[in-house]
Amino acid sequence: MTGLVLLIPIALFCGLVGLAAFFWSMKSGQYDDMDGAALRILIDDDAPAAVSKEPHA
């Protein structure tokens, strides 16, 4: 029983810290562009090597 007296306030404090971190991330714009990160993986940034039209000697 004395363990619960210690564990319940610790659990509530951890929950409040997590909730505060969530609201801070919402305020700082962490979740503004959810589709951009998902679609960014599909963009191919590597340009193909230039093909030379000169005949090889």
N, C-alpha and C positions, 0 to 999 in steps of 0.2 A: 504494500500500500504506500509506503514512503517513496518507493521508486516512481510511482505515478505522479506524486507531488513534484518531482523533479523533471520527469519526462514530458508531461503535458505542457508546461510552459516552454520547454525547449522546442517541442514540436510546433507550437503556435508561433514562436519566434522565427523558426526556419520557414514556416509558411508565409509569414509576413515579409520576410526578406525576399522570398521568391516572388511574391506578388508585387513588391516594390521594384524588383528587377524587371518584371514583365511590363509594368507601367512605364518604367524608364525607357525600355527598348521601344515601346509604342510611341513615346513622346519624341525620341531621337530619330524616328523614321526607319527603323530596322525592317519593318514589314510593308513599306510603301510599294515596292516593285516586286511582287511575288512571281509574275510571269517572266520578267526579264532574266532572272537567273536560270529559270527552267529552259528558256529558249536560247540563251547564250551558248549552251553546250552544243547546239546544233549548227552554229555558225562556224564555217571553215575559214580560218584566218590564213592558212598556208596557201600561198600563191604557187601555182604550178611552175616548174622550171621553164625558163624561156627556151624555145626550140630555135636553134639557129638554122637559117635557110641557106647558109653557105655549104657547099659540098666539102666533105672531108678529103684532105689530100693524102 
